Amino acid sequence: MTYVIAYITARDHDEASRIGEALVREKLAACANIVHSIDSIYWWKGSIENDKESLLIIKTKKSLATRLIKRVKELHSNEIPCVDIISVVDGNKEYFKWIEDVTR
């Protein structure tokens, strides 16, 4: 089994919490960590934007990534939400077993 981390930015803590809870409740994710405030600088519609956002770090199986991305797009307020899937190269095997047990 291959495991991944989803890196997702959200408008604010409330949105990050709502998305993270939905992903865990729906068993698309084993765990959602929220970093309350990050500074984001990006191009949007021809200008540079500076925003405060929240960051979601999601732990899940690679086999759930497509469904997770689809669900985040349904729940997210942004027109084009950031949902990056990062492969996990190695880690705690017991933790991976737990991810396996709590997701489907």
N, C-alpha and C positions, 0 to 999 in steps of 0.2 A: 504494500500500500504506500502511496506517496502523499505527503502532507504539504499544505501550503499555508501561507499567511496572506490574508487580504488586507491591503492598505486602502482605507476609505476615508476621504475627507467629508465633513458634514458642515452645514450652515452654522450650527451651534451645538451646545451640549445636549439640549433637549432632542434635537433631531438625531444626533449620534446615539443617544440612549434608546430612542424609539426604534431605530434601525437595528441596533445591536440586540435588543431584547427580542425583536421579531425573529431575527436570524437564529438565535439560540432556542427560542420557544419552538420554532418550526424545524429544529434539528438540522439546519443547514450549517451551523457552527457549533463548536464545543464551548467556545469562550469568546467574549468580546471585551477588549480593554479600551478605555476611552481616555485620551489625553485632552483635557478640557480646553486648552487654548493654544493654538499654533498661529504663527504669522504666515500668510500665504500671499505670494506675489506672482501674478500670472497675466498672460495676455487674454483679453476677452473682448470680442467685437471691435478690434482695432485700437484698444487702449490697454495700458497696464493698470491692473487692479491691485489694491492692497487690502486684504481682509483678515479678520480674525476668524478662524474656523476651529472645529474640534476634529480630532483624529480617532478613527476606529481602527484597532488592530484585531483582526479576526483569525482564529485558528480553526482549520477545517481540513477535510480531505480534498485532494485534487479532483476526485470524481464528482464533487459537489460544486466545483467552481462555476460552471456555466449556469446552474440553477441559482447560485448565490448572486452572481452578477445580475441576472434577470430580476431577482427579487429586490435587490438594492435599487435598481432603476425604477421599479414600481413605487418604492417607498420614499425616494429621495426628492428633495425640492429643486435640485439643480437640473437644468436642461440636459447637461452632459456631466453626470457625476464621475468623480475619480474613483475607480475601483480597479486597483492594480493587484494582480495575483503573483505572489513571490514564492518560488519553490524553496522548501526547507531541505537542506542538504543532509543534516544529521541532527540528532538531539536525543533526549531522554526517551528511551523505548517504552517505559511505563506510561509516560505522558501520551505518546502516540497511541498506545493501547486504550487509554482513557478517551481520546478523541474518537477512536474507532467505536467504542462502546456507546457514546452519547450522541452520535450523529447518524443520519440515515439518508 
